[in-house]
């Protein structure tokens, strides 16, 4: 088990989730507190069962 964070990524069009653009990803924070998906990078500062504190290092689509 350990120190894991599960995130759901969804894209919406006309207030409806686009099935082809939905995914669940899981990160092991023991490995690194920097997580990334689709070009975005986040630094997880603190996470528990009720809240997460993070810093955006790189936004989606940013070069």
NORHUSUL-V506645 format. One record per backbone hydrogen bond with DSSP energy under -0.5 kcal/mol. CO is the residue of the C=O (numbers start at 1). NH is the residue of the N-H. Records with the same first field share a line. If there is no record, write none. Layout:
CO=NH + NH
//
This chain:
2=4
3=29 + 30
5=27
7=25
9=23
11=18
13=16
16=13
17=19
18=21
19=22
21=11
23=9
25=7
27=5 + 29
28=31 + 32
33=35 + 44
35=42
37=40
38=61
40=37
41=57 + 58
42=35 + 44
43=45 + 55
46=53
51=48
53=45 + 46
55=43 + 57
58=41
59=62
//
